[in-house]
Amino acid sequence: MFAQTFRFGSSQFHSRVRSAFEPRKPRHRMLRFALGVVGLGVLAVLVMFSVVLGAAMIGAGVLYKLWKQRGKPVAGDTRVVEGEFRVVGQPVLETRRETQTNAL
């Protein structure tokens, strides 16, 4: 093993680490252009795949929801709203304001 292997302060270490993580571009213009086109093609394929996958997931969710609701009765009158209601008292904020104005 070399003596400089585990010395992290040297410039050799930094150059080896930098060269390990920096992609090298080819020098030939046509090869550089071809690799750029291939990269854009891969990016376009990934984007289209994600769009198709997202649309399939939304479609599956809609179909599942429709499948769960089959056979259930649909409300006949559109003016009727079903729900549970509760009558609440007068808000506390208004009573506090009234007491403050009466005290002045």
C-alpha positions in Angstrom: 0.0 0.0 0.0 1.3 3.5 -0.8 2.2 5.9 1.9 -0.1 8.6 0.4 -3.2 6.4 0.4 -4.9 7.6 3.6 -3.6 11.2 3.6 -6.7 13.3 3.0 -4.9 16.7 3.0 -2.9 16.2 -0.1 -3.7 17.6 -3.5 -3.4 14.1 -5.0 -6.4 13.0 -2.9 -8.5 15.9 -4.0 -7.6 15.4 -7.7 -8.5 11.6 -7.4 -11.9 12.4 -5.7 -12.7 15.2 -8.2 -11.9 13.0 -11.2 -14.0 10.2 -9.8 -17.2 12.3 -9.7 -16.7 14.6 -12.7 -18.0 13.2 -15.9 -15.6 13.6 -18.8 -16.9 15.0 -22.0 -15.6 13.6 -25.2 -13.4 15.9 -27.3 -14.9 15.1 -30.7 -17.7 17.5 -31.6 -20.0 14.9 -33.3 -19.6 12.4 -30.4 -20.4 15.2 -27.9 -23.5 16.2 -29.9 -24.6 12.5 -30.2 -24.3 11.9 -26.5 -26.3 15.1 -25.8 -29.0 13.9 -28.1 -29.0 10.5 -26.4 -29.2 12.2 -23.0 -32.2 14.3 -24.2 -33.8 11.1 -25.6 -33.4 9.3 -22.3 -34.9 12.3 -20.4 -37.9 12.4 -22.8 -38.5 8.7 -22.3 -38.4 9.1 -18.6 -40.8 12.0 -18.6 -43.3 10.3 -20.9 -43.1 7.1 -18.8 -43.9 9.1 -15.7 -46.8 10.9 -17.4 -48.3 7.6 -18.7 -47.8 6.0 -15.2 -49.5 9.0 -13.5 -52.5 8.9 -16.0 -52.8 5.1 -15.4 -52.9 5.6 -11.6 -55.5 8.3 -11.9 -57.6 6.2 -14.3 -57.3 3.2 -12.0 -58.5 5.3 -9.0 -61.5 6.6 -10.9 -62.4 3.1 -12.0 -62.0 1.7 -8.5 -64.3 4.5 -7.1 -66.9 3.8 -9.8 -66.7 0.1 -9.1 -67.3 0.6 -5.3 -70.3 2.8 -6.0 -72.1 0.4 -8.4 -75.4 -0.8 -7.1 -75.9 2.0 -4.5 -78.9 4.2 -5.0 -78.4 7.6 -6.4 -80.2 10.6 -4.8 -83.4 11.4 -6.8 -84.0 15.0 -5.7 -81.0 17.3 -6.2 -82.4 19.9 -3.9 -82.0 17.6 -0.8 -78.7 17.7 1.1 -78.2 14.9 3.5 -76.1 15.4 6.6 -76.0 15.8 10.3 -76.6 19.3 11.6 -76.1 20.8 15.0 -77.4 24.1 16.3 -74.7 26.1 18.0 -75.2 29.0 20.4 -74.2 32.6 19.9 -70.4 33.0 19.4 -68.5 33.9 22.5 -66.7 36.7 20.7 -69.8 38.7 20.2 -70.8 38.4 23.8 -67.4 39.6 24.9 -67.6 42.7 22.7 -71.1 43.6 24.1 -69.8 43.4 27.6 -66.8 45.6 26.8 -68.9 48.2 25.1 -71.4 48.2 28.0 -68.6 48.6 30.5 -67.4 51.8 28.8 
